[in-house]
Amino acid sequence: MERGGDQSRPARVVIIGAGLSGLTAGRRVMERFRALRRPVELLVLEARDRVGGVIWTDRFDGFTVECGPDSFITNKPWALDLCHQLGLGDQLIETDAGRRRSFVVRGGKLAPVPEGFVLMAPHRLSPILTSPILSWRGRIRFLMDLLIPRRDDDGEESLASFVRRRLGREALDRLVQPLVAGIYTADPNDLSLKATLPQFLAMEREHRSLILAGWRESRRKGPRALELRASGARYGMFVSLAPGMDALPNALAAALPEGSVQLETAVRRVSRNEPDSNWLVELLDGPAIEADAVVLATEAHVAARLLDAQDPALAHQLRAIPYASSVIVNVGYRRDQISHPLDGFGVVVPAVEGRSILAASFLSVKFPSRAPAGTVCIRVFLGGAMDPGKIDLDDDAVKGIVERELAELLGATGEPLFCRISRHPRAMPQYNLGHLDRVAAIRRCLSRYNRLYLAGVAYDGVGIPDCVHAASTTADQLVDALTKAAANAA
Ligand SMILES: Cc1cc2nc3c(=O)[nH]c(=O)nc-3n(C[C@H](O)[C@H](O)[C@H](O)COP(=O)(O)OP(=O)(O)OC[C@H]3O[C@@H](n4cnc5c(N)ncnc54)[C@H](O)[C@@H]3O)c2cc1C
């Protein structure tokens, strides 16, 4: 008997992975079943000893340090809505409005990212033309964007090729590469523009020139006008949670039925014997679990391993999504140990500068409650697709690099108050050229199975709001499939 159609017992849904995606999917499944007044048995199986996946907060001595994400954007509403639904609305905190700008390293020194320059859209021209970041030749090439025709070829283009074509190589190397690396930890020569930042393709299609598009957007009246003066990222649109980012996965887990989240429960295989039979979820340690429906909410390379025996072709496609590894180092100093005024939210480092870090975010400037008065917390990023060896360095080597770089860039002196190193091996999927086709191929393979789903950061957007949205949509599809199976069986 196909269990999905058997109404005499609750449907059993197994979700593998208790990161943001798995927990969001679990919550939505429960919400839908409650609304349908149908019983469901939910299990969320997590390999680690905590929920949250890459979202991970550490608290000590008055510091609240983020070992993974530190904030999320609100112009995509899904994560913000989820926080309100979970009762976290009054815990949301905004970035300090007085210092919404960032720096970029030029010749070993910090220069402000020109006001109005957001990722690669210049909303104001004069700050770029007067900034020391681009040479005169670079500025003239940048202005040529006003004259360069649209690309009429429909083929997929890398982010680097797009920026070189429109704004010139210097703008790519000195501004766009470091700003984008901060989000995707990616090599822009491989990154698919269509899969990551399609809004810039749309700008070219609609306005031809990025400068014109930015100028027209900034002329539009409305509350966003002020935001367009920000530099680097639209910091006014980012929020965090007062207790720390892990408040979100913790609240999600608390909203699930007691006992449904099982920690230290690693899955090793997902398979089924007959096309319509139930799924068998085999654990690394413990008896196998039979499930009516399964969501794999792990990294794509883990999903590949779990599905290898069931479908080698699907596993091959999943494995083809490359991942980058990164290291986040939270370091604390007394304020008087750092000579730089820290009058911004952080600094990004172009690869052409040849330094050993990707960026340093001034966490306690962005969110002052993160460190006690008289101290600062700085988050340093190392590794990524362009510097893959950093994940293998030992703690002493990482600490040495961080202290040296912060001494040279920010004038940090003396022993830090603390240095917390968090490694994220193969945690960030790379949406490289061909990503959208690869995801479409994965979906085609997956459509051969009923009641088997994928969720997570690997497929439809890397940000926290994207993950929330995709996981909720997946849960809806699962519940619809189970209710349809039940209706057919009745
Ligand atoms: C270093 C870093 C910084 C980031 N910063 C930001 C940011 O500031 N803002 C933002 O919007 N986004 C950020 N992101 C992206 C954001 O973190 C993700 O969008 C989101 O948190 C991913 O959640 P997930 O559940 O899909 O994946 P994950 O968090 O990776 O969760 C997957 C889970 O599956 C579990 N698992 C793996 N294998 C098994 C197994 N065999 N059995 C059982 N469980 C298993 C893992 O232990 C993990 O808990 C960042 C990502 C990284 C890597």
The ligand as an ORCA input file, in Angstrom:
! r2SCAN-3c Opt
* xyz 0 1
  C      29.755     31.717      5.585
  C      28.388     32.129      5.104
  C      27.911     33.411      5.400
  C      26.644     33.792      4.952
  N      26.168     35.035      5.258
  C      24.927     35.391      4.881
  C      24.370     36.649      5.275
  O      24.989     37.431      6.001
  N      23.100     36.947      4.856
  C      22.359     36.074      4.077
  O      21.226     36.406      3.708
  N      22.846     34.870      3.720
  C      24.102     34.511      4.111
  N      24.586     33.271      3.776
  C      23.711     32.348      3.085
  C      22.735     31.715      4.109
  O      23.448     31.327      5.230
  C      22.020     30.573      3.544
  O      21.157     31.106      2.590
  C      21.174     29.715      4.515
  O      21.463     29.901      5.865
  C      21.389     28.285      4.104
  O      20.549     27.440      4.820
  P      20.319     25.931      4.362
  O      19.418     25.328      5.354
  O      19.912     25.860      2.945
  O      21.770     25.244      4.412
  P      22.700     24.875      5.648
  O      22.681     25.947      6.645
  O      24.000     24.478      5.042
  O      22.002     23.595      6.303
  C      22.178     22.281      5.856
  C      22.037     21.364      7.050
  O      22.074     20.004      6.627
  C      22.790     19.277      7.615
  N      23.272     18.008      7.050
  C      24.263     17.842      6.136
  N      24.434     16.535      5.874
  C      23.531     15.853      6.619
  C      23.220     14.469      6.764
  N      23.865     13.506      6.080
  N      22.234     14.115      7.627
  C      21.551     15.054      8.334
  N      21.822     16.388      8.228
  C      22.791     16.787      7.373
  C      23.913     20.224      7.987
  O      24.541     19.845      9.204
  C      23.180     21.541      8.059
  O      22.660     21.790      9.341
  C      25.862     32.880      4.195
  C      26.362     31.596      3.901
  C      27.613     31.223      4.358
  C      28.113     29.840      4.032
*
